[in-house]
Amino acid sequence: MNLTLSEMQKHEYWMGLALQQARNAAENDEVPVGAVLVDKEGKELAQRYNQKEMLHNSIAHAEILCISRSLRQITKLEIKGLYSLCDSRALHDVSGSINSGKD
């Protein structure tokens, strides 16, 4: 993926938010993982951190919580343009999980 300087700055901004969410997780005795979900226009849809222990839910990962939070804001037509940034990896396509939640 070749990014322009402007695109790289945007990615760095979003990654900074994901890292802040990871710090929030650590402060709450969770595994320090944070995620930010952004639409194709660069609008933030959600930012969350792991909450498996807090919610007593083994699938309360940061990425899943972002998707869950965003389901009310997006339509199926918008799903393909979503991009999730997570402090541990970049998720280029979260549409499978989102589609499952929209049915």
Short mmCIF file of the C-alpha atoms (twelve columns), coordinates in Angstrom:
data_MODEL
# 
_entry.id   MODEL 
# 
loop_
_atom_site.group_PDB 
_atom_site.id 
_atom_site.type_symbol 
_atom_site.label_atom_id 
_atom_site.label_alt_id 
_atom_site.label_comp_id 
_atom_site.label_asym_id 
_atom_site.label_seq_id 
_atom_site.Cartn_x 
_atom_site.Cartn_y 
_atom_site.Cartn_z 
_atom_site.pdbx_PDB_model_num 
ATOM 1   C CA . MET A 1   0.000   0.000   0.000  1 
ATOM 2   C CA . ASN A 2   1.618   3.273   -1.154 1 
ATOM 3   C CA . LEU A 3   0.445   6.247   0.881  1 
ATOM 4   C CA . THR A 4   0.893   9.950   0.222  1 
ATOM 5   C CA . LEU A 5   2.256   12.143  3.019  1 
ATOM 6   C CA . SER A 6   -1.260  13.385  3.769  1 
ATOM 7   C CA . GLU A 7   -2.612  9.834   3.949  1 
ATOM 8   C CA . MET A 8   0.286   8.792   6.179  1 
ATOM 9   C CA . GLN A 9   -0.450  11.689  8.553  1 
ATOM 10  C CA . LYS A 10  -4.084  10.599  8.765  1 
ATOM 11  C CA . HIS A 11  -3.033  7.021   9.527  1 
ATOM 12  C CA . GLU A 12  -0.639  8.257   12.202 1 
ATOM 13  C CA . TYR A 13  -3.438  10.334  13.761 1 
ATOM 14  C CA . TRP A 14  -5.837  7.390   13.856 1 
ATOM 15  C CA . MET A 15  -3.121  5.051   15.147 1 
ATOM 16  C CA . GLY A 16  -2.421  7.552   17.929 1 
ATOM 17  C CA . LEU A 17  -6.078  7.290   18.965 1 
ATOM 18  C CA . ALA A 18  -5.871  3.487   18.885 1 
ATOM 19  C CA . LEU A 19  -2.769  3.611   21.080 1 
ATOM 20  C CA . GLN A 20  -4.570  5.890   23.546 1 
ATOM 21  C CA . GLN A 21  -7.376  3.332   23.707 1 
ATOM 22  C CA . ALA A 22  -4.754  0.637   24.387 1 
ATOM 23  C CA . ARG A 23  -3.476  2.741   27.299 1 
ATOM 24  C CA . ASN A 24  -7.068  2.981   28.573 1 
ATOM 25  C CA . ALA A 25  -7.275  -0.816  28.430 1 
ATOM 26  C CA . ALA A 26  -4.050  -1.185  30.421 1 
ATOM 27  C CA . GLU A 27  -5.312  1.284   33.032 1 
ATOM 28  C CA . ASN A 28  -8.386  -0.938  33.429 1 
ATOM 29  C CA . ASP A 29  -6.339  -4.150  33.788 1 
ATOM 30  C CA . GLU A 30  -7.253  -5.332  30.298 1 
ATOM 31  C CA . VAL A 31  -4.955  -6.592  27.551 1 
ATOM 32  C CA . PRO A 32  -3.702  -3.297  26.063 1 
ATOM 33  C CA . VAL A 33  -5.347  -3.304  22.640 1 
ATOM 34  C CA . GLY A 34  -7.234  -0.361  21.173 1 
ATOM 35  C CA . ALA A 35  -9.010  0.151   17.851 1 
ATOM 36  C CA . VAL A 36  -10.526 2.982   15.808 1 
ATOM 37  C CA . LEU A 37  -13.050 2.475   12.993 1 
ATOM 38  C CA . VAL A 38  -13.054 5.112   10.240 1 
ATOM 39  C CA . ASP A 39  -15.296 5.470   7.174  1 
ATOM 40  C CA . LYS A 40  -14.018 6.177   3.653  1 
ATOM 41  C CA . GLU A 41  -14.436 9.934   4.112  1 
ATOM 42  C CA . GLY A 42  -12.188 9.834   7.159  1 
ATOM 43  C CA . LYS A 43  -14.984 10.213  9.712  1 
ATOM 44  C CA . GLU A 44  -14.429 8.394   12.973 1 
ATOM 45  C CA . LEU A 45  -17.224 5.945   13.713 1 
ATOM 46  C CA . ALA A 46  -15.925 4.473   16.953 1 
ATOM 47  C CA . GLN A 47  -12.930 3.970   19.173 1 
ATOM 48  C CA . ARG A 48  -12.774 1.265   21.811 1 
ATOM 49  C CA . TYR A 49  -10.385 -0.839  23.860 1 
ATOM 50  C CA . ASN A 50  -10.427 -4.477  24.972 1 
ATOM 51  C CA . GLN A 51  -13.009 -5.018  27.704 1 
ATOM 52  C CA . LYS A 52  -13.058 -8.803  28.072 1 
ATOM 53  C CA . GLU A 53  -12.520 -8.773  31.839 1 
ATOM 54  C CA . MET A 54  -14.669 -5.719  32.540 1 
ATOM 55  C CA . LEU A 55  -17.657 -7.072  30.578 1 
ATOM 56  C CA . HIS A 56  -17.002 -10.762 31.406 1 
ATOM 57  C CA . ASN A 57  -17.240 -11.409 27.673 1 
ATOM 58  C CA . SER A 58  -14.560 -13.395 25.838 1 
ATOM 59  C CA . ILE A 59  -15.263 -11.638 22.522 1 
ATOM 60  C CA . ALA A 60  -15.198 -8.059  23.847 1 
ATOM 61  C CA . HIS A 61  -12.135 -7.242  21.739 1 
ATOM 62  C CA . ALA A 62  -11.517 -3.626  20.749 1 
ATOM 63  C CA . GLU A 63  -12.250 -4.283  17.068 1 
ATOM 64  C CA . ILE A 64  -15.519 -6.103  17.771 1 
ATOM 65  C CA . LEU A 65  -16.663 -3.353  20.142 1 
ATOM 66  C CA . CYS A 66  -15.945 -0.739  17.447 1 
ATOM 67  C CA . ILE A 67  -17.991 -2.677  14.921 1 
ATOM 68  C CA . SER A 68  -20.848 -3.147  17.379 1 
ATOM 69  C CA . ARG A 69  -20.869 0.568   18.232 1 
ATOM 70  C CA . SER A 70  -20.927 1.522   14.542 1 
ATOM 71  C CA . LEU A 71  -23.719 -0.734  13.309 1 
ATOM 72  C CA . ARG A 72  -26.354 1.909   14.004 1 
ATOM 73  C CA . GLN A 73  -24.441 4.546   12.019 1 
ATOM 74  C CA . ILE A 74  -23.792 2.709   8.755  1 
ATOM 75  C CA . THR A 75  -25.736 1.017   5.992  1 
ATOM 76  C CA . LYS A 76  -24.740 -2.039  3.981  1 
ATOM 77  C CA . LEU A 77  -23.819 0.283   1.103  1 
ATOM 78  C CA . GLU A 78  -21.190 1.999   3.268  1 
ATOM 79  C CA . ILE A 79  -19.501 -1.127  4.625  1 
ATOM 80  C CA . LYS A 80  -16.911 -1.671  1.871  1 
ATOM 81  C CA . GLY A 81  -15.205 1.664   2.558  1 
ATOM 82  C CA . LEU A 82  -14.598 1.098   6.251  1 
ATOM 83  C CA . TYR A 83  -11.120 0.875   7.662  1 
ATOM 84  C CA . SER A 84  -10.172 -0.243  11.134 1 
ATOM 85  C CA . LEU A 85  -6.906  0.649   12.816 1 
ATOM 86  C CA . CYS A 86  -5.821  -1.391  15.752 1 
ATOM 87  C CA . ASP A 87  -2.640  -0.924  17.727 1 
ATOM 88  C CA . SER A 88  -1.648  -4.533  17.125 1 
ATOM 89  C CA . ARG A 89  -2.508  -4.764  13.409 1 
ATOM 90  C CA . ALA A 90  -4.302  -2.918  10.613 1 
ATOM 91  C CA . LEU A 91  -7.577  -4.487  9.541  1 
ATOM 92  C CA . HIS A 92  -8.270  -3.538  5.957  1 
ATOM 93  C CA . ASP A 93  -11.628 -5.225  5.657  1 
ATOM 94  C CA . VAL A 94  -14.010 -5.636  8.562  1 
ATOM 95  C CA . SER A 95  -17.034 -6.032  6.321  1 
ATOM 96  C CA . GLY A 96  -17.547 -9.733  7.144  1 
ATOM 97  C CA . SER A 97  -18.107 -9.039  10.831 1 
ATOM 98  C CA . ILE A 98  -20.228 -5.983  10.100 1 
ATOM 99  C CA . ASN A 99  -22.360 -7.827  7.545  1 
ATOM 100 C CA . SER A 100 -22.980 -10.575 10.085 1 
ATOM 101 C CA . GLY A 101 -24.281 -7.986  12.527 1 
ATOM 102 C CA . LYS A 102 -26.515 -6.247  9.982  1 
ATOM 103 C CA . ASP A 103 -28.582 -9.345  9.055  1 
# 
